[in-house]
Amino acid sequence: MDDGAIWTGDAERLAARVRAYNPKSDADLIRRAYVYGAQMHEGQYRHSGEPYITHPVAVAMVLAEQQLDDATIVTALLHDTIEDTRSTYGEISNTFGHEIADLVDGVTKLTKLQLSSTETKQAENFRKLFMAMSRDMRVILVKLADRLHNMRTIKSMRPDKQEQKARETMDIYAPLAGRMGMQWMREELEDLAFGVLNPEGRQSIIRRFVTLQRETGDVVDKITADIRIELDRAGIAGEVQGRAKKPFSIWRKMEEKKIGFSRLSDIYGFRVIVDTEEACYRVLGAIHQRWRAVPGRFKDYISQPKSNGYRSIHTTVSGRDGKRVEVQIRTRAMHEVAETGVAAHWSYRDGQRVENPFAVDPKGWISDLTEQFDAAADHDEFLEAVKLEMYTDQVFCFTPKGEVVKLPKGATPLDFAYAIHTRIGDRAVGAKVDAIRVPLWHRLRNGQSVEILTAEGQSPQASWLDLAVTGRAKSAIRKTLREADRDRFIRLGTELLRVAFDQIDKRVTQKVLTTAARALGLSSPDDLLAQLGSAEIETRRVIEALYPGLSVDNRDEIDAAAAIVGLDPEAAFRRARCCQPLPGERIVGITYRGEGVLVHAIDCETLIDYENEPERWIDLAWHAGNHPPVHDTTFDLTIANDAGVLGRICTLIGAQKANISDLNFLERRQDFFRVKIDVEVKSVEHMHAVRMALDAEPDVATIERVRDPGRLL
């Protein structure tokens, strides 16, 4: 193929875009990469029918918009060559150098990861993903740009592939982009995935926006003008930007707050960009002087920056016509980091790497992110830690000396203690928050000062695992518990396994233990026995791994009236209808005078109402063992309106040894029914088994476990 024929408009526009921010860019290198990629992908086409080379060029253009270096741009042009063509690592290395070859190879390895697979495999894939990021974070930048362009053009894929990619994007790539500080990319990825997973929901938000604009006019322009007037009055030079929030962001707020669109107030976002940090606080004063601030909606990320380098002031005020308006205030340097996040480290301007004082060192950032995962003893621990750290917002608390400790939202003093030092966490007996004594399960809030109270001789308790939120704290607690009680747990695990095997007429031998340990991904039989003794693994899992189909459900059942650990023998308790906690879930009790204890799941939103009444909280846990199927849980199903469907669903539930206690029709349509079914199950694992069986039924379109805070007992 003639090189001149390949050097077409797309490639020229890309080179020009790179030269615009980096005049010293090696245009010949970009040209050669384009020519090479076009030759390798010759004869290949995308699902849309376009030549495949249009995709790498589009990915490179996304990265050029972030003003990234030549090596990253060239990697984007070549990112699919090793995987999809006859190209090799050696050939790319010889032609473009080791740095680019390593980057292309890293992207290839990431592409091969099936991140939407089973939990255990997903944990291992997360490990590989973080390892690739730790070697060179530009690999994940290319992969994110690749996913963004694929999502922008996803309509040309098969419907099942669209849903798979959209789910993977929503669960993994969008949160990762957000954690890296690339908020614009996170919002676009989420909204594109939302359009695939719930197109009707997205369209309904857009229709309501159109209606609102028709009724009230262009609110964004009006409020932007209002803010500019206040800046002029204060003599502050700055740029004001305004926009309506993305449909998915609005949908998420509606779902979280359980309110309709008409009651949602802060659907507009505004940004003020100024030259100096001092001007940021002057803008804040001008805005608060003009409009009333909404309590609890102020965050100062300038004095307390996020770990990815993000700095900005956030405030929400009651603006024009009483509408809530979120305003972000930052300098231009802060804005560059807010737009590109960790990628700002590689940004160029006028041929030079930008020395942005707010851009974080990516090596330090990824090291800090992965440090706490290294101690994870198994796949589940690691995956739990990763998801906790990636999918939660942060709160900032202070030590008595004024040092800032960053924790995920919902963290407790235990998490704070282990964030300071493992030794302090192990010896914690209580805490003082803003000089007031609180229990270890108290939820911390932004700006609080925390003092950990310790005692010699104190050691971690198993119940602490239910109180801790961070992966660091949970790993440290598990490690200490394992080390302190390992011998005792091995003896207990041996006895538990012997009893379980007796029930199925099997014998526990060394070979059986070795095989079971290997099947469950453990390094030795002693590790297996220790985890059995510490209740980290149930004997049922061992039997299922060795003898699929055998059951130990005939073992003695726990009395439902005495299913809770941590209550006085005569204390009455009830399960809260707002969250329907099941055996196996983390729980806490709230005392009611004369009425006993109401048991909630630890993540129940209702618990927020009792945060200022720590004396009413009781640390509880479910008894380990075989619970009877008397714990009701509610499913919301959409099923086909066809003969025999409802009967098959009832049969499926019965086959899982669960009981239907109530059934109501919520909607009746020509082609489908929506049904609410109350099912009595043994545990959260039993509930998942029932749900999985129903989800696998072809005539079940959707299934959701209902946990409605409005349905209290």
C-alpha positions in Angstrom: 0.0 0.0 0.0 1.3 3.5 -0.9 2.3 5.5 2.2 1.0 8.7 0.6 -2.4 7.1 0.2 -2.6 6.2 3.9 -1.5 9.7 5.2 -5.1 10.9 5.0 -7.2 13.7 6.7 -7.8 11.8 10.0 -4.1 11.3 10.6 -3.3 14.9 9.6 -5.9 16.3 12.0 -4.4 14.1 14.8 -0.9 15.3 14.2 -2.1 18.9 14.0 -4.0 18.5 17.3 -0.9 17.2 19.0 1.3 20.0 17.5 -1.1 22.6 18.8 -0.1 21.8 22.4 3.3 20.3 21.8 5.1 22.0 18.9 8.1 19.7 19.5 6.0 16.7 18.8 7.6 14.1 16.5 5.1 14.3 13.7 7.0 11.7 11.7 6.7 9.2 14.6 2.9 9.7 14.6 2.8 9.4 10.8 4.8 6.1 10.9 2.6 4.7 13.6 -0.6 5.6 11.6 0.9 4.0 8.4 1.9 0.9 10.4 -1.5 0.6 12.1 -3.3 1.0 8.8 -1.3 -1.7 7.1 -1.8 -4.1 10.0 -5.5 -3.5 10.2 -6.0 -3.5 6.4 -9.1 -5.5 5.5 -10.5 -5.3 9.0 -13.8 -3.5 9.7 -15.7 -2.4 12.8 -19.3 -3.6 13.4 -20.4 -0.3 12.0 -18.8 -1.1 8.7 -16.1 1.5 9.0 -12.4 0.6 8.4 -10.9 -0.5 11.7 -8.2 2.1 11.7 -10.8 4.8 12.4 -11.0 3.3 16.0 -7.3 3.7 17.0 -7.3 7.2 15.5 -10.4 8.1 17.5 -8.8 6.8 20.7 -5.6 8.7 20.0 -7.7 11.9 19.5 -9.4 11.4 22.9 -5.9 11.3 24.5 -4.7 14.2 22.4 -7.6 16.2 23.9 -5.9 15.5 27.3 -2.7 16.9 25.9 -0.7 13.7 26.5 2.8 12.8 25.3 3.8 11.3 21.9 4.4 7.8 23.3 0.8 7.7 24.6 -0.6 8.9 21.3 1.4 6.4 19.3 0.3 3.6 21.7 -3.3 4.5 21.0 -2.7 4.1 17.3 -1.1 0.7 17.8 -3.0 -0.6 20.8 -4.9 -3.4 18.9 -2.1 -4.5 16.6 -0.5 -7.2 18.8 -3.9 -8.7 19.7 -5.7 -8.4 16.4 -3.1 -8.5 13.6 0.1 -10.3 12.7 2.2 -7.7 14.5 4.5 -8.7 17.3 6.0 -7.1 20.4 9.5 -7.5 18.8 8.5 -5.8 15.6 6.9 -2.8 17.4 10.0 -2.6 19.6 12.4 -2.6 16.7 10.2 0.0 14.8 9.1 2.3 17.6 11.3 1.5 20.6 11.0 -0.4 23.9 8.8 2.2 25.7 6.0 2.2 23.1 6.3 -1.6 22.7 5.9 -2.1 26.5 2.9 0.3 26.5 1.2 -1.6 23.6 1.9 -4.9 25.3 0.4 -3.6 28.5 -2.8 -2.5 26.8 -3.0 -5.9 25.0 -2.8 -7.7 28.4 -5.5 -5.5 29.9 -7.8 -6.1 26.9 -7.5 -9.8 27.4 -8.8 -9.6 31.0 -12.4 -10.6 31.3 -13.4 -8.2 34.0 -17.1 -9.2 34.1 -16.4 -12.9 35.0 -16.8 -14.7 38.3 -15.9 -13.0 41.6 -12.7 -15.0 42.2 -11.5 -14.5 38.7 -12.5 -10.8 38.9 -10.4 -10.4 42.0 -7.4 -11.8 40.2 -8.1 -9.6 37.2 -8.2 -6.6 39.5 -4.7 -7.6 40.8 -3.4 -7.7 37.2 -5.1 -4.4 36.4 -3.4 -2.7 39.3 -0.1 -4.3 38.5 -0.3 -3.0 34.9 -1.1 0.4 36.3 1.8 0.3 38.7 4.3 -0.3 35.9 3.0 2.6 33.7 -0.3 4.3 34.3 -0.5 5.4 30.6 -1.6 1.9 29.9 -4.9 2.4 31.7 -5.3 5.9 30.2 -5.2 4.3 26.7 -7.6 1.6 27.9 -10.0 4.1 29.3 -10.0 6.1 26.0 -10.5 2.8 24.1 -13.5 2.0 26.2 -14.9 5.5 25.8 -14.8 5.3 22.0 -16.3 1.8 22.1 -19.1 3.1 24.3 -19.7 6.1 22.0 -20.1 3.6 19.1 -21.8 0.7 21.0 -25.0 0.8 19.1 -23.5 -1.1 16.2 -22.8 -4.2 18.5 -25.2 -7.0 19.2 -27.7 -6.3 22.1 -26.2 -8.9 24.4 -22.7 -7.5 23.8 -24.0 -4.0 24.4 -25.4 -5.0 27.8 -22.2 -6.9 28.8 -19.9 -4.0 27.9 -22.2 -1.4 29.5 -22.4 -3.4 32.7 -18.6 -3.8 32.7 -18.2 0.0 32.1 -20.6 0.9 34.9 -19.0 -1.5 37.4 -15.3 -1.1 36.6 -14.1 1.5 34.1 -16.3 4.5 35.1 -15.4 4.2 38.9 -11.8 3.8 37.9 -11.8 6.9 35.8 -13.4 8.8 38.7 -10.9 7.5 41.2 -8.1 8.7 38.8 -9.7 12.2 38.8 -11.0 12.1 35.3 -14.5 13.1 36.3 -15.6 14.2 32.9 -14.8 10.7 31.5 -16.5 9.0 34.4 -19.7 11.0 33.8 -19.7 10.3 30.1 -19.0 6.5 30.6 -21.8 6.2 33.1 -24.2 8.1 30.9 -23.4 6.0 27.9 -23.8 2.8 29.9 -27.0 4.1 31.4 -28.4 4.6 27.9 -27.8 0.9 27.2 -28.9 -0.6 30.5 -31.9 1.7 31.0 -32.8 3.6 27.8 -36.3 4.3 29.0 -35.0 5.8 32.3 -32.5 8.0 30.4 -35.1 9.2 27.9 -37.5 10.1 30.7 -34.9 12.3 32.4 -34.2 14.1 29.1 -37.9 14.6 28.4 -38.4 16.2 31.8 -35.4 18.5 31.2 -37.0 19.6 27.9 -40.3 20.3 29.7 -38.6 22.1 32.5 -36.7 24.3 30.1 -39.9 25.1 28.2 -41.6 26.2 31.4 -38.8 28.1 33.0 -36.5 29.2 30.2 -32.8 28.6 30.1 -32.0 28.4 33.8 -28.3 27.8 33.2 -27.8 31.0 31.3 -29.8 33.0 34.0 -27.8 31.6 37.0 -24.5 32.0 35.1 -25.4 35.6 34.6 -26.3 36.0 38.3 -22.9 34.6 39.4 -21.0 36.9 37.0 -22.8 39.9 38.4 -21.7 39.0 41.9 -18.1 38.5 40.7 -18.1 41.9 39.1 -19.5 43.5 42.2 -16.6 41.9 44.2 -14.1 42.9 41.6 -13.0 39.3 40.9 -11.9 38.3 37.5 -13.0 34.8 36.6 -14.7 32.4 34.2 -18.2 31.0 35.0 -19.3 27.8 33.4 -22.8 26.2 33.9 -24.5 23.0 32.8 -27.3 20.6 33.6 -26.1 17.5 35.2 -25.9 14.2 33.2 -29.1 12.1 33.1 -27.4 9.2 35.0 -26.3 11.6 37.7 -29.8 12.8 38.2 -31.3 9.3 38.0 -28.8 8.1 40.7 -29.9 11.0 43.0 -33.5 10.1 42.4 -32.8 6.4 43.3 -30.7 7.2 46.3 -33.2 9.8 47.8 -36.3 7.9 46.6 -37.8 11.1 45.2 -39.3 12.1 41.9 -37.7 14.5 39.4 -40.0 17.4 40.4 -38.6 17.2 44.0 -35.0 17.1 42.9 -33.5 20.5 43.4 -29.7 20.4 42.6 -29.9 19.3 39.0 -27.6 22.1 37.7 -23.9 22.5 38.3 -21.7 25.6 38.0 -18.0 26.2 38.0 -16.0 29.4 38.7 -12.4 29.4 37.6 -10.1 32.1 38.9 -6.3 32.9 38.9 -5.3 32.5 42.5 -6.2 30.4 45.6 -7.0 33.6 47.5 -9.5 34.5 44.8 -11.3 31.1 45.3 -12.2 32.1 48.9 -13.2 35.6 47.8 -15.6 34.0 45.3 -17.0 31.7 48.1 -17.6 34.8 50.2 -19.4 36.6 47.4 -21.6 33.7 46.6 -22.6 33.0 50.3 -23.2 36.7 50.8 -25.7 36.7 47.8 -27.4 33.3 48.4 -28.1 31.1 51.4 -25.8 28.1 51.8 -27.3 24.7 52.1 -26.1 23.1 55.4 -23.9 20.1 55.1 -23.1 20.7 51.4 -19.8 22.5 51.8 -16.5 20.8 51.1 -13.1 22.4 50.9 -10.9 20.2 48.8 -8.3 23.0 48.5 -7.2 22.7 52.1 -7.9 18.9 52.1 -7.1 17.7 48.6 -8.2 14.2 47.3 -5.6 11.6 46.9 -5.7 11.9 43.1 -4.7 15.6 43.4 -8.2 17.1 43.0 -8.6 20.5 44.6 -11.7 22.6 44.5 -14.2 24.3 46.8 -17.8 22.8 46.6 -20.8 24.6 48.0 -24.5 24.3 47.3 -26.8 27.4 47.7 -30.4 28.2 47.3 -30.3 30.2 44.0 -32.8 31.7 41.7 -36.4 30.8 42.5 -35.2 28.7 45.4 -33.5 26.1 43.2 -30.5 24.4 44.7 -27.3 25.2 42.8 -24.0 23.4 43.2 -21.0 25.7 42.6 -17.3 24.5 42.3 -14.6 27.1 42.7 -11.0 26.5 41.7 -7.9 28.0 40.0 -6.9 27.3 36.4 -4.1 25.0 37.6 -6.5 23.1 39.8 -9.0 23.0 36.9 -6.4 21.2 34.7 -6.0 18.5 37.3 -9.7 18.3 37.8 -10.3 17.7 34.1 -7.5 15.2 33.5 -6.8 13.8 37.0 -3.7 11.7 37.3 -3.2 12.1 33.5 -2.1 15.7 34.2 1.4 14.3 35.1 2.0 13.7 31.3 0.4 16.8 29.9 2.3 19.0 27.5 2.0 22.7 26.6 4.3 24.5 24.2 6.5 21.5 23.8 7.2 21.1 27.5 5.8 18.9 30.2 3.5 21.0 32.3 4.8 21.5 35.8 1.4 21.6 37.5 1.9 21.9 41.3 -1.3 20.0 41.9 -0.7 17.0 39.7 0.2 14.0 41.8 3.1 11.7 41.2 1.3 8.7 39.6 3.8 6.2 41.1 3.1 7.5 44.5 -0.7 7.5 43.9 -0.9 3.9 42.6 1.5 2.8 45.4 -0.7 4.3 48.0 -3.8 2.7 46.4 -2.3 -0.8 46.2 -0.3 -0.9 49.4 -3.3 -2.0 51.5 -4.2 -4.8 49.0 -0.9 -6.5 49.3 -1.7 -8.1 52.7 -5.0 -9.6 51.5 -5.0 -13.3 52.2 -7.3 -14.4 49.5 -9.2 -13.4 46.4 -12.4 -12.4 48.2 -10.5 -10.1 50.7 -8.6 -8.4 47.8 -11.8 -7.8 45.8 -13.6 -6.5 48.8 -10.7 -4.1 49.5 -10.6 -2.9 45.9 -14.3 -2.3 45.7 -14.4 -0.5 49.0 -11.6 1.9 48.0 -12.8 2.5 44.4 -16.5 2.9 44.8 -16.8 5.1 47.9 -16.5 8.8 48.5 -14.0 10.0 51.1 -14.3 11.7 54.5 -11.4 13.7 56.0 -10.9 13.4 59.8 -8.1 14.9 62.0 -5.8 13.4 64.6 -5.4 15.3 67.9 -2.2 16.8 66.4 -4.2 18.1 63.4 -3.0 15.6 60.8 -5.5 14.6 58.1 -6.6 11.0 57.8 -8.6 10.1 54.6 -11.2 7.3 54.9 -14.1 6.1 52.8 -17.6 7.3 53.6 -19.1 5.3 56.4 -15.8 4.6 58.1 -15.6 4.1 61.9 -13.1 4.9 64.6 -11.7 1.4 64.0 -10.8 2.3 60.4 -9.3 5.5 61.7 -7.2 3.6 64.2 -5.8 1.1 61.7 -5.2 3.9 59.2 -2.7 5.4 61.8 -1.0 2.1 62.8 -1.9 -1.5 63.1 -0.8 -1.5 66.8 -3.2 1.3 67.6 -6.0 -0.5 65.9 -5.3 -3.8 67.7 -5.4 -2.1 71.1 -8.5 0.2 70.5 -11.2 0.1 73.1 -13.1 3.3 72.2 -12.8 6.7 70.7 -13.5 10.4 71.3 -14.9 12.3 68.4 -14.8 16.1 68.9 -14.1 15.3 72.6 -17.3 13.2 73.0 -16.9 9.5 73.8 -18.4 7.3 71.1 -18.4 3.5 70.4 -16.1 1.9 67.9 -19.0 1.5 65.4 -19.7 5.2 65.3 -19.8 6.6 61.7 -17.3 9.4 61.1 -18.1 12.6 59.3 -16.0 15.2 57.4 -14.0 17.5 59.6 -14.3 15.6 62.9 -11.3 15.3 65.3 -10.8 11.7 66.4 -8.8 10.4 69.4 -8.4 6.7 69.7 -8.5 5.2 73.3 -6.3 2.2 73.7 -5.6 -0.3 76.5 -2.8 -2.8 77.1 -4.0 -6.4 76.7 -6.7 -5.5 74.3 -6.8 -7.5 71.1 -9.0 -7.6 68.0 -12.3 -9.4 68.3 -14.1 -11.3 65.5 -17.1 -8.9 65.7 -14.7 -6.0 64.6 -14.9 -7.4 61.1 -18.5 -6.2 61.0 -17.6 -2.7 62.3 -14.6 -2.0 60.0 -15.1 -0.6 56.5 -11.7 -0.2 55.0 -9.7 -3.1 53.4 -6.7 -2.1 55.5 -8.6 -2.5 58.8 -10.3 -5.7 57.8 -7.0 -7.3 56.6 -5.2 -6.3 59.8 -8.0 -7.7 62.0 -8.2 -11.0 60.1 -4.4 -11.4 60.2 -4.2 -10.8 63.9 -7.1 -13.1 64.6 -5.6 -15.8 62.4 -2.2 -15.5 64.1 -3.6 -15.4 67.7 -6.0 -18.2 67.3 -4.6 -20.4 64.6 -3.9 -23.5 66.6 -7.3 -23.3 68.3 -9.0 -22.7 65.0 -7.3 -25.7 63.4 -8.5 -28.0 66.2 -12.0 -26.5 66.0 -12.0 -26.8 62.2 -10.9 -30.4 62.4 -13.8 -31.3 64.6 -16.3 -29.3 62.5 -15.2 -31.0 59.4 -15.3 -34.5 61.0 -18.9 -33.9 62.2 -20.0 -32.7 58.8 -18.3 -35.6 57.0 -20.0 -38.1 59.4 -23.4 -36.7 58.2 -22.6 -37.7 54.6 -20.8 -41.0 55.5 -17.4 -39.7 54.4 -14.0 -39.9 56.1 -11.6 -36.9 56.6 -8.2 -38.0 55.4 -5.0 -36.0 54.6 -5.6 -36.4 50.9 -9.2 -35.1 51.3 -7.9 -32.1 53.1 -5.2 -31.4 50.5 -7.7 -31.7 47.7 -10.2 -29.5 49.4 -7.6 -26.8 50.1 -6.4 -26.8 46.5 -10.1 -26.6 45.2 -10.7 -23.6 47.4 -7.5 -21.8 46.5 -5.8 -22.3 49.8 -2.1 -23.1 50.3 -2.3 -25.9 52.8 -4.7 -28.2 54.7 -3.9 -26.2 57.9 -5.1 -23.0 56.2 -8.3 -24.8 55.3 -8.9 -26.0 58.9 -8.0 -22.6 60.4 -10.5 -20.8 58.2 -13.2 -23.4 59.0 -12.5 -22.9 62.7 -12.6 -19.1 62.4 -15.9 -19.3 60.4 -14.4 -17.7 57.3 -15.3 -20.9 55.4 -18.4 -23.1 56.0 -18.1 -26.9 56.0 -20.8 -26.8 53.3 -18.4 -25.1 50.9 -15.8 -27.9 51.5 -18.4 -30.6 50.9 -19.7 -28.9 47.8 -16.2 -28.5 46.4 -15.4 -32.2 46.9 -18.8 -33.9 46.4 -21.1 -31.7 44.3 -24.7 -32.6 44.9 -24.4 -33.8 48.5 -26.1 -31.8 51.1 -25.7 -31.3 54.8 -29.0 -29.5 55.3 -30.1 -32.2 57.7 -27.8 -30.9 60.4 -29.4 -29.5 63.6 -31.2 -26.2 62.9 -30.7 -23.1 65.1 -33.7 -22.0 67.0 -35.0 -18.9 65.2 -35.9 -17.3 68.6 -32.2 -17.5 69.6 -30.6 -16.8 66.3 -28.7 -13.6 67.4 -25.4 -13.4 69.3 -25.0 -10.4 71.6 -28.4 -10.2 73.2 -29.4 -10.9 76.8 -31.1 -14.4 77.0 -34.5 -12.9 77.7 -34.2 -9.9 75.3 -36.9 -9.8 72.6 -35.8 -8.8 69.1 -37.4 -8.3 65.7 -36.0 -8.0 62.2 -36.5 -4.6 60.7 -38.7 -4.5 57.6 -36.7 -1.6 56.2 -33.8 -3.8 55.4 -34.9 -7.4 56.1 -31.5 -8.6 57.4 -30.7 -12.3 56.8 -28.4 -14.7 58.6 -24.9 -14.2 57.1 -25.3 -10.4 56.8 -23.7 -7.9 59.1 -26.2 -6.6 61.7 -26.6 -4.1 64.5 -29.4 -3.7 67.0 -31.3 -0.5 68.0 -33.0 -0.7 71.5 -36.6 0.5 72.1 -37.8 1.0 75.6 -40.3 -1.6 76.5 -40.2 -3.1 72.9 -36.9 -4.9 72.8 -34.4 -4.6 70.0 -34.9 -4.0 66.3 -32.2 -5.7 64.2 -31.0 -3.9 61.1 -28.5 -4.7 58.4 -25.3 -2.7 59.0 -25.8 -0.8 55.7 -29.4 0.1 56.4 -30.1 3.8 55.6 -32.5 4.0 58.6 -29.5 3.8 60.9 -28.5 7.3 60.0 -31.5 8.5 62.2 -29.8 7.0 65.3 -26.2 8.3 64.7 -26.6 10.8 67.6 -27.9 8.1 70.0 -24.9 5.7 70.3 -26.3 4.4 73.7 -29.1 2.7 71.8 -26.7 0.7 69.5 -25.9 -3.0 70.2 -23.2 -4.9 68.4 -24.9 -8.1 67.2 -24.1 -11.1 65.0 -26.0 -14.1 63.7 -25.3 -17.6 65.1 -23.1 -19.6 62.8 -24.8 -22.8 61.6 -27.9 -24.0 59.9 -30.8 -21.5 60.2 -34.4 -22.6 59.4 -36.1 -21.1 56.3 -38.2 -18.6 58.3 -36.5 -15.3 57.4 -38.6 -13.4 54.9 -37.1 -11.5 52.0 -38.9 -9.7 49.2 -38.4 -10.0 45.4 -39.7 -7.7 42.7 -40.0 -9.8 39.5 -41.1 -8.9 36.0 -42.3 -12.0 34.3 -43.7 -12.9 30.9 -47.5 -13.0 30.7 -47.8 -16.6 29.5 -49.4 -19.8 30.5 -47.6 -21.7 33.3 -44.9 -19.0 34.0 -46.1 -18.2 37.5 -46.4 -21.9 38.3 -42.9 -22.6 37.2 -41.6 -19.7 39.3 -43.3 -21.1 42.4 -41.9 -24.6 41.6 -38.4 -23.1 41.3 -38.7 -21.4 44.7 -39.9 -24.7 46.2 -37.1 -26.6 44.6 -34.7 -24.4 46.4 -36.4 -25.4 49.7 -37.7 -21.9 50.3 -41.3 -21.0 51.2 -43.6 -18.4 49.6 -45.3 -16.4 52.3 -47.0 -13.8 50.2 -47.5 -12.9 46.5 -49.0 -9.7 45.0 -49.4 -8.4 41.5 -48.0 -4.9 41.1 -48.7 -4.5 37.4 -50.6 -6.4 34.8 -49.8 -5.7 31.2 -50.6 -7.5 28.0 -47.2 -9.0 27.6 -45.8 -9.0 31.2 -46.7 -9.1 34.9 -44.8 -7.4 37.7 -45.0 -9.4 40.9 -43.9 -8.9 44.5 -43.1 -12.2 46.2 -42.2 -12.6 49.9 -40.0 -15.7 50.3 -38.8 -17.3 53.5 -35.2 -18.3 53.4 -32.4 -19.6 55.7 -29.7 -17.1 55.0 -28.3 -14.5 52.6 -26.6 -17.4 50.7 -29.9 -19.2 50.5 -31.5 -16.0 49.2 -28.8 -15.6 46.5 -29.4 -19.2 45.5 -33.1 -18.6 45.1 -32.5 -15.4 43.2 -30.0 -17.1 40.9 -32.5 -19.8 40.1 -35.2 -17.3 39.2 -32.8 -15.1 37.2 -31.9 -18.1 35.1 -35.5 -18.7 34.2 -36.0 -17.5 30.6 -39.4 -16.0 31.3 -38.1 -13.8 34.2 -37.1 -10.5 32.6 -35.9 -8.8 35.8 -35.5 -9.7 39.5 -34.6 -7.4 42.3 -34.4 -7.8 46.1 -36.6 -5.1 47.7 -35.3 -3.3 50.7 -37.8 -0.4 51.2 -36.9 2.0 54.0 -40.6 3.1 54.1 -41.9 -0.3 55.2 -40.8 -0.3 58.9 -42.4 -2.6 61.4 
